[in-house]
């Protein structure tokens, strides 16, 4: 009976041996999540069982809601949480080792339910942004809807992996624009959402070479008056070499605004500001 994991809309078979989960491209399961370390966790797979282990990650590994301190034997149905990602382990009698096909990707797309742009906007605004005034959502409702947002991003990840950047852009556009729109009118994203949005925008910039997605990153964080996280800055140092027609004026305006608040920043944020300033020489030819 082979073991599998269910992640977002897809099932992945676990081969016997070591299965690494993290943000790094060398991982067997690479995820885009600012809360996930480059090599976050390992699944040690045997014919008769699977053991989960934290690889010294920053935010730890949870199994069924409890943080693990050492190797943890898993049972079918166990839920593993790594950053914002949930992975479920199970057994099956039907082994499958073939890669994700176009047909499987199409079926995964159907999980979104054929939502139109307005429906996506409504879901994003409810899930990813703080409510204003009286009608705040309870925690379980927020979690349920944000799970739908992560599913949307996961399908876009598959489109990018299959070399379909235009499809990924179509999937993510409403999500990202909804977050930016609300940020600009003072409705700040919930914890981690801005970083998540900026990382996906940077991925789109790399895949499509469109400078407008780099502009999105500076526009979003400029509206929040916040320093970009290290994970996003790392992405930008690669992306700005590829993207075309980046709005250098927008970037420099963002940097100038950060310089005004620099005396209020701690040492870590001042270091990040220096790294952001370093992008200027790479943007000179954009």
C-alpha positions in Angstrom: 0.0 0.0 0.0 1.8 3.1 -1.1 1.6 6.3 0.8 0.4 9.6 -0.7 0.0 13.2 0.4 -2.9 15.4 -0.6 -1.8 19.0 -1.1 -4.2 21.6 -2.4 -6.1 20.0 -5.3 -3.6 17.3 -6.0 -2.5 13.9 -4.8 1.2 13.0 -4.8 2.7 9.6 -4.4 5.5 9.3 -1.8 8.4 7.2 -3.0 10.4 5.2 -0.5 13.2 7.4 0.8 13.4 11.0 1.8 10.8 13.5 0.6 11.7 17.2 1.3 9.2 20.0 1.6 10.3 23.7 1.5 10.6 26.8 -0.7 13.8 25.7 -2.4 13.5 24.4 -6.0 15.5 21.4 -5.1 12.7 20.1 -2.8 10.4 17.3 -3.9 7.5 19.5 -2.9 8.4 23.2 -3.4 5.9 25.7 -2.2 5.7 29.5 -2.3 5.0 30.6 1.2 6.9 33.3 3.2 6.5 31.2 6.4 8.2 28.2 4.9 12.0 27.7 5.1 14.1 26.8 2.1 14.3 23.2 3.4 11.5 23.1 6.0 10.6 19.4 6.7 11.4 15.9 5.6 9.1 12.9 5.2 11.1 9.7 5.7 9.1 7.1 3.7 9.3 3.4 4.3 7.1 0.6 2.8 5.3 0.3 6.2 5.2 3.9 7.4 6.2 7.6 7.2 8.0 9.7 9.7 7.9 13.6 9.7 10.9 15.6 10.8 11.5 19.4 11.2 14.7 20.4 9.4 15.4 23.3 11.8 12.8 25.5 10.2 12.0 29.0 11.5 8.3 28.3 12.1 8.3 24.7 12.9 6.1 21.7 11.8 2.7 20.9 13.2 1.0 17.5 13.1 -2.7 17.6 13.9 -2.2 21.1 15.4 0.7 20.2 17.7 4.3 21.3 17.1 6.7 18.4 16.8 10.1 18.5 18.5 11.7 15.4 16.9 10.8 12.6 14.4 7.1 11.9 14.5 5.5 8.7 13.1 2.5 9.5 11.0 -0.8 7.7 10.5 -3.2 7.9 7.5 -5.4 11.0 7.9 -2.8 13.0 9.9 -2.6 16.7 8.9 0.8 18.3 8.6 1.0 22.1 8.7 4.1 23.8 7.3 3.7 27.6 7.2 0.3 28.3 5.7 0.3 24.9 3.9 -1.7 21.9 5.0 -0.7 18.4 3.8 -2.7 15.3 4.5 -1.2 11.8 4.4 -3.1 8.7 3.4 -2.7 5.2 1.9 -4.0 3.9 -1.4 -4.2 0.6 -3.3 -3.6 2.3 -6.6 0.0 3.4 -7.1 0.7 6.2 -9.5 4.0 7.5 -10.5 3.3 9.5 -13.7 3.7 13.4 -13.5 0.8 15.8 -13.5 -0.8 15.8 -17.0 -2.7 18.5 -18.8 -6.0 16.7 -18.1 -5.2 16.5 -14.4 -4.4 20.2 -14.4 -7.7 20.9 -16.2 -9.6 19.0 -13.5 -7.7 20.9 -10.8 -8.8 24.1 -12.5 -12.4 22.9 -12.2 -11.9 22.9 -8.4 -12.2 26.6 -8.5 -15.7 26.1 -9.7 -15.6 28.4 -12.8 -15.7 31.5 -10.6 -15.9 34.8 -12.6 -13.8 37.8 -11.8 -16.4 39.5 -9.5 -16.8 36.3 -7.5 -13.1 35.9 -7.1 -12.8 39.5 -5.9 -15.6 38.9 -3.3 -13.8 35.8 -2.0 -10.4 37.5 -1.9 -11.7 40.6 -0.1 -13.5 38.5 2.5 -10.6 36.1 3.1 -7.5 38.1 2.8 -8.3 41.5 4.2 -9.5 42.8 7.6 -13.2 43.6 7.8 -14.1 47.2 8.6 -16.7 48.4 11.0 -19.1 45.9 12.7 -19.4 42.7 10.6 -16.1 41.0 11.4 -15.9 37.3 10.3 -15.3 34.7 12.9 -12.0 32.8 12.9 -13.3 29.6 11.4 -15.0 31.5 8.5 -11.8 33.5 7.8 -9.8 30.2 7.8 -12.2 28.5 5.4 -12.2 31.3 2.9 -8.4 31.8 3.1 -8.1 28.1 2.3 -9.9 28.9 -1.0 -7.4 31.6 -1.7 -4.4 29.3 -1.1 -6.1 26.8 -3.5 -6.3 29.5 -6.1 -2.6 30.2 -5.7 -1.8 26.5 -5.8 -3.5 26.1 -9.1 -1.5 29.1 -10.4 1.7 27.4 -9.2 0.8 24.4 -11.3 0.2 26.6 -14.3 3.7 28.1 -13.9 5.3 24.7 -13.5 3.7 23.6 -16.7 5.1 26.6 -18.6 1.7 28.5 -18.8 2.5 32.0 -17.4 -0.5 33.6 -19.2 -2.9 31.2 -17.5 -1.2 31.8 -14.1 -1.5 35.5 -14.6 -5.2 35.2 -15.4 -5.7 33.1 -12.3 -3.9 35.4 -9.9 -4.7 38.8 -11.4 -8.0 39.3 -9.4 -6.4 38.1 -6.2 -3.5 40.5 -6.4 -5.4 43.5 -7.6 -8.0 43.0 -4.9 -5.4 43.1 -2.2 -3.7 46.2 -3.7 -7.0 48.0 -4.2 -8.1 47.5 -0.5 -4.6 48.4 0.7 -4.7 51.7 -1.1 -7.9 52.7 0.8 -6.5 51.8 4.2 -7.7 48.2 4.6 -4.5 46.6 5.6 -4.0 42.9 4.6 -4.0 40.3 7.4 -0.6 39.1 8.7 1.5 37.5 5.9 -0.9 38.3 3.1 1.1 41.3 1.7 4.3 39.2 1.6 2.4 36.4 0.0 1.0 38.7 -2.7 4.4 40.3 -3.3 6.0 36.9 -3.8 3.4 35.8 -6.3 3.7 39.1 -8.2 7.5 38.6 -8.4 6.9 35.1 -9.7 4.6 36.4 -12.4 7.2 39.0 -13.3 9.8 36.3 -13.7 7.5 34.1 -15.8 6.0 36.8 -18.0 9.0 39.3 -18.0 6.3 42.0 -17.4 7.7 44.9 -15.4 4.2 45.8 -14.2 4.3 42.9 -11.7 7.6 44.4 -10.2 5.8 47.7 -10.0 3.0 45.9 -8.2 5.4 45.0 -5.4 6.6 48.5 -4.8 3.1 49.9 -5.2 1.7 47.5 -2.6 4.4 48.0 0.0 4.4 51.8 -0.7 0.7 51.9 0.1 1.5 50.1 3.4 4.5 52.2 4.2 6.4 49.1 5.1 9.8 47.7 4.3 9.8 44.7 1.9 10.5 41.3 3.6 13.8 39.6 2.9 12.1 36.8 1.0 10.6 39.3 -1.5 13.9 41.2 -1.8 15.7 38.0 -2.6 13.2 37.3 -5.4 13.5 40.8 -6.8 17.3 40.6 -7.1 16.7 37.8 -9.7 13.5 39.1 -11.3 14.5 42.7 -12.1 17.2 41.4 -14.4 14.5 39.7 -16.5 11.5 42.0 -16.3 10.9 44.8 -18.9 9.7 48.3 -18.6 9.8 48.6 -14.8 8.6 52.0 -13.5 11.9 53.2 -11.9 10.2 56.4 -10.7 7.7 54.4 -8.7 10.6 52.4 -7.2 12.6 55.5 -6.3 9.5 57.1 -4.7 9.0 54.0 -2.5 12.7 54.2 -1.5 12.4 57.9 -0.7 9.4 57.3 1.5 11.3 54.6 3.4 14.2 56.9 3.9 11.9 59.4 5.7 10.9 56.8 8.3 14.4 55.2 8.5 15.1 56.8 12.0 12.1 54.8 13.3 13.3 51.5 11.9 15.2 48.8 13.8 18.6 47.5 12.7 17.1 44.6 10.8 14.7 46.9 8.7 17.5 49.4 8.1 19.6 46.5 6.7 16.7 45.5 4.4 16.4 49.2 3.3 20.0 49.1 2.2 19.3 46.0 0.2 16.3 47.6 -1.4 18.4 50.7 -2.3 20.9 48.3 -4.0 18.2 47.4 -6.6 18.6 50.8 -8.1 21.7 49.9 -10.1 20.0 46.8 -11.5 16.9 48.9 -12.5 19.0 51.5 -14.3 18.6 49.8 -17.6 14.9 48.9 -17.3 
